[in-house]
Amino acid sequence: MKPAESYARAGVDLEVARRIPQRIAAAVRSTHRPEVISDLAAFAGLYRADALKAMKEPVLVASTDGVGTKVKVAARLGRWETIGYDLVHHCVNDILVHGARPLFFLDYIAAARIDLEVVAQIVESVAAACRAVGCALLGGETAEMPGIYVPGELDLVGTIVGVVERHRIRDGRGIRPGDRLLALPSNGLHTNGYSLARKVLENLNWERYMPELDTSIGEALLAPHRCYLEPVQALEEAGIEIKGLAHITGGGVMENLPRILPPGTAAILHRGTWPEPPIFSLIQRLGAVDPEEMFRVFNMGLGMILVVSPEMAERALALRPSELFAVGEITAGEPTVHVQGIHG
């Protein structure tokens, strides 16, 4: 029996595993900054921390997340070229909530059987997203595990590490009644709510143009998760003090916004003050989903919610008039969200 033949019969192709680093090397190296001192052949990624010496009290901020069952959408459509953006942007937004800027990223791809071209497309999109935000793709893992994963599908997870000055950590403690809620809109589901969306839409043609969406279902579902690093950075550089940021991910609006509210405060949102991508109304109508459940599952067009003082709200809206929306306010109460017009 030839070397690795027994392993191949068990469902693991060592030859594909050997070729993966060769196929993705250029994409990964294109994200490297001078701080990266390891290569793909290393057992771990090495990142110089010298630059942190210039900071007074640097605090590392880390997050791990995945794209959930959005990979099932990519598999059904055979489209993998944007899923890496979803992963990186989700993770960047999560650390941005606390004021951190990205340093480096690691990805994890696992499947019953590894398809070299699929993995290459995913890693290339991860690398492209990392380059765009100035983040090094330091390494990762590709695992072939027959018997654990369903054939033809895969799992995609990422870990990000960023840094923030301790005195600039954003934790929402300064939020007070009377503060305003502004929103940076989403362009669709981002990376959450796909189990419900797929169940409602599974019997439709995902590749046919739908006038109410101005695109196909497949394109609407694959719309990449937006990254909010640039607009948030621009606002801060213009002197806008952001008291709190809520990245609307799993748990929707109802679960994520209260996470940044201190005791004694509640949030009121005014539905109709921000654009809701039409994919949400399609899901609600076809699935007969209760409006409150929609806000507990999906972002409903609210990708990132900012809490600012009334004075800062006026300045921020003037700075980004086509991108920011005044969507509500903070009031006294317990950390909950009330959406006015939710049934309208």
C-alpha positions in Angstrom: 0.0 0.0 0.0 1.4 3.4 -1.0 2.1 6.1 1.7 -1.0 7.9 2.9 -3.2 5.4 1.0 -4.8 4.1 4.2 -5.6 7.7 5.4 -7.1 8.5 2.0 -9.3 5.4 2.2 -10.4 6.8 5.6 -11.5 10.0 3.9 -8.5 12.3 4.5 -6.5 13.4 1.5 -3.0 14.3 2.6 -2.0 15.4 -0.9 -4.7 18.1 -0.9 -3.6 19.2 2.6 0.0 19.5 1.3 -1.1 21.7 -1.6 -3.2 24.1 0.3 -0.3 26.3 1.7 1.1 26.5 -1.8 -2.2 27.7 -3.3 -2.9 30.3 -0.6 0.6 31.5 0.1 0.5 34.7 -2.0 -2.8 35.8 -0.6 -1.7 35.3 3.0 1.6 37.1 2.5 -0.1 40.0 0.8 -1.6 40.9 4.3 1.7 40.8 6.1 3.1 43.9 7.7 6.7 44.4 9.1 5.4 43.0 12.5 4.8 39.6 11.1 8.0 37.5 11.5 6.7 34.0 10.7 5.8 32.2 7.5 3.1 29.7 6.5 5.4 26.7 7.4 5.6 27.7 11.0 3.6 25.9 13.7 2.3 29.2 15.0 2.1 32.8 13.8 4.6 35.3 15.2 3.8 39.0 15.5 6.2 41.6 16.9 4.7 43.8 19.7 7.3 46.5 19.5 4.8 49.1 18.1 2.8 48.7 21.3 5.6 50.3 23.2 4.5 53.7 21.8 1.2 53.3 23.6 0.7 54.3 27.2 -1.5 51.4 28.4 -2.1 49.1 25.4 -5.0 46.6 26.0 -5.3 43.6 23.7 -8.9 42.9 22.5 -9.7 39.5 21.1 -12.8 37.9 19.5 -13.7 34.6 17.9 -16.7 34.2 15.7 -18.0 32.4 12.6 -20.4 33.0 9.7 -22.9 30.4 10.9 -25.2 28.7 8.4 -24.5 31.4 5.8 -22.0 28.8 4.5 -25.0 26.7 3.5 -26.1 29.5 1.3 -22.7 29.7 -0.3 -22.7 25.9 -0.8 -26.1 25.9 -2.4 -25.1 28.6 -4.9 -21.5 27.4 -5.3 -20.3 31.0 -4.4 -17.4 31.3 -2.0 -15.7 34.5 -3.1 -17.3 36.8 -0.5 -17.7 34.6 2.6 -14.3 35.6 3.9 -15.3 39.2 3.9 -18.3 38.2 6.2 -15.9 36.6 8.6 -13.3 39.3 8.8 -15.8 42.2 8.9 -17.9 40.5 11.7 -14.8 40.1 13.8 -13.5 43.6 13.1 -16.9 45.1 14.1 -16.9 43.1 17.3 -13.6 44.6 18.6 -14.5 48.0 17.2 -17.4 48.1 19.7 -14.7 48.4 22.4 -12.6 50.9 20.6 -10.0 48.5 19.3 -8.2 48.5 15.9 -7.2 45.2 14.3 -3.7 43.8 14.5 -3.9 40.2 13.2 -6.4 37.5 12.2 -6.5 33.7 12.1 -9.0 31.5 10.3 -10.3 28.0 10.6 -11.9 26.0 7.9 -13.2 22.5 8.5 -15.1 20.1 6.2 -15.7 16.4 5.6 -13.6 16.6 2.5 -11.5 19.6 1.6 -11.9 21.1 -1.9 -8.7 22.9 -2.8 -10.4 25.5 -5.0 -13.1 26.3 -2.4 -10.6 26.8 0.3 -8.5 29.0 -1.9 -11.4 31.2 -2.7 -12.3 31.5 1.0 -8.8 32.3 2.1 -8.3 34.8 -0.7 -11.4 36.6 0.3 -10.3 36.6 4.0 -6.9 38.0 2.9 -8.5 40.7 0.7 -10.7 41.8 3.7 -7.7 41.8 6.0 -5.7 43.9 3.6 -8.5 46.4 3.4 -8.6 47.0 7.2 -4.8 46.8 7.7 -4.9 43.5 9.5 -2.3 40.7 9.1 -3.6 37.3 8.2 -1.2 35.5 10.6 -2.2 31.9 10.0 -5.0 29.4 10.4 -6.0 25.8 10.1 -7.7 23.7 7.5 -9.1 20.5 8.9 -10.6 17.5 7.0 -12.9 15.5 9.3 -15.1 13.0 7.6 -17.8 11.8 10.0 -18.0 15.1 11.8 -19.2 17.4 9.0 -21.8 16.9 6.3 -20.3 16.1 2.9 -20.3 19.1 0.5 -20.4 21.7 3.4 -17.9 23.4 5.7 -17.5 25.5 8.8 -15.7 28.8 8.8 -14.5 30.5 12.0 -12.0 33.3 12.7 -10.1 34.9 15.6 -9.0 38.5 15.6 -6.7 40.4 18.0 -6.7 44.1 18.2 -5.4 46.9 20.5 -6.8 49.9 22.3 -5.4 52.4 24.8 -6.9 51.6 28.2 -8.4 55.1 28.6 -10.1 54.8 25.3 -11.9 51.5 26.0 -15.6 52.0 25.0 -17.9 50.3 27.5 -21.1 52.3 27.5 -20.7 53.5 31.1 -21.2 57.1 30.1 -24.5 56.6 28.4 -27.3 58.7 30.0 -31.0 59.3 29.4 -31.4 61.9 26.6 -28.5 60.6 24.5 -29.3 59.9 20.9 -29.1 56.7 18.9 -27.6 56.8 15.4 -27.3 53.9 13.0 -24.9 52.8 10.3 -27.2 50.6 8.1 -26.7 47.0 7.1 -27.1 45.7 3.6 -28.9 42.6 4.5 -28.7 39.7 7.0 -24.9 40.1 7.4 -24.0 36.8 9.2 -27.1 36.1 11.4 -30.6 34.7 11.1 -29.8 32.3 8.2 -31.4 29.2 9.8 -34.7 31.0 9.8 -34.2 32.7 6.4 -33.2 29.4 4.7 -36.2 27.6 6.2 -38.6 30.3 4.9 -37.0 30.6 1.5 -35.8 27.1 0.8 -38.4 26.2 -1.8 -38.0 29.3 -4.0 -35.6 29.8 -6.9 -32.7 31.6 -5.4 -31.2 32.6 -8.8 -34.2 34.2 -10.4 -34.4 38.0 -10.3 -37.1 39.3 -7.9 -38.4 42.8 -8.5 -39.2 43.4 -4.8 -35.5 42.7 -4.0 -34.1 44.3 -7.1 -31.9 41.2 -7.2 -32.1 37.5 -6.7 -32.7 35.8 -3.3 -29.2 34.3 -3.6 -27.5 37.7 -4.1 -29.5 39.2 -1.3 -28.6 36.4 1.1 -24.9 36.6 0.1 -24.6 40.4 0.5 -21.3 40.7 2.5 -21.4 41.8 6.1 -20.5 45.5 6.2 -17.3 46.7 8.0 -17.9 49.8 10.1 -14.2 50.5 10.9 -13.8 53.4 8.4 -17.0 55.4 9.2 -16.4 55.0 13.0 -12.8 56.0 12.7 -13.7 59.0 10.6 -16.3 60.2 13.1 -13.8 59.8 16.0 -11.0 61.6 14.1 -13.5 64.5 13.5 -14.0 64.8 17.3 -17.2 62.9 17.7 -17.4 61.2 21.1 -19.1 57.9 20.8 -20.3 56.7 24.2 -21.3 53.3 23.0 -21.4 51.0 20.0 -23.7 48.0 19.5 -22.9 45.6 16.7 -26.2 43.9 15.8 -25.4 40.3 15.3 -26.9 37.0 16.7 -29.9 37.9 18.9 -30.8 40.8 16.7 -31.6 44.3 17.8 -33.5 43.2 21.0 -30.5 41.3 22.4 -27.5 43.3 21.3 -28.4 46.9 22.0 -29.1 46.2 25.7 -25.6 44.8 26.1 -24.1 48.3 26.1 -26.8 50.0 28.3 -25.8 50.8 31.9 -28.4 50.3 34.7 -31.1 52.9 34.7 -31.2 53.3 30.9 -33.4 51.9 28.1 -33.4 52.4 24.4 -36.3 53.6 22.1 -36.1 53.0 18.4 -38.4 54.6 15.8 -39.1 52.1 13.0 -39.2 53.9 9.7 -36.3 56.2 10.4 -33.7 53.9 8.8 -33.8 51.9 5.5 -34.7 48.2 5.9 -33.4 45.9 3.2 -36.4 44.3 1.4 -35.1 40.8 2.2 -36.5 41.2 5.7 -40.0 42.0 4.6 -39.9 39.1 2.2 -38.9 36.7 5.0 -41.5 38.1 7.4 -44.3 37.9 4.8 -43.5 34.4 3.5 -42.8 33.0 6.9 -45.6 34.7 8.7 -42.9 35.8 11.3 -44.1 37.9 14.2 -42.6 41.5 13.9 -41.0 41.2 17.4 -39.4 38.0 16.5 -37.9 39.6 13.4 -36.2 42.1 15.7 -34.9 39.3 17.9 -33.4 37.3 15.1 -32.3 39.9 12.5 -30.5 43.2 12.4 -33.5 44.7 10.4 -31.2 47.1 8.6 -29.4 48.3 11.8 -25.8 47.1 11.3 -24.1 49.2 14.0 -25.9 51.5 16.5 -24.0 54.4 18.0 -24.9 56.2 21.2 -23.9 59.9 21.3 -24.9 63.1 23.1 -27.5 65.3 21.4 -24.8 67.8 20.5 -22.6 65.2 19.0 -25.5 63.6 17.1 -26.1 66.8 15.1 -22.4 67.1 14.3 -22.2 63.4 13.3 -25.2 63.6 11.1 -23.8 66.6 9.3 -20.5 64.8 8.7 -22.0 61.7 7.2 -25.5 62.7 6.0 -25.9 59.9 3.5 -24.6 57.1 5.8 -25.9 57.9 9.3 -29.5 57.8 10.5 -31.1 59.2 13.6 -33.1 56.2 14.8 -33.9 56.8 18.5 -32.9 57.9 22.0 -32.0 56.7 25.4 -34.5 57.0 28.2 -34.7 56.1 31.8 -35.6 52.5 32.6 -34.0 49.1 32.6 -31.7 47.9 29.8 -34.3 47.0 27.2 -35.3 48.1 23.7 -38.7 49.3 22.7 -39.3 49.7 19.0 -42.0 52.1 18.2 -44.0 51.3 15.0 -42.9 47.7 15.2 -46.4 46.6 14.1 -46.9 49.4 11.6 
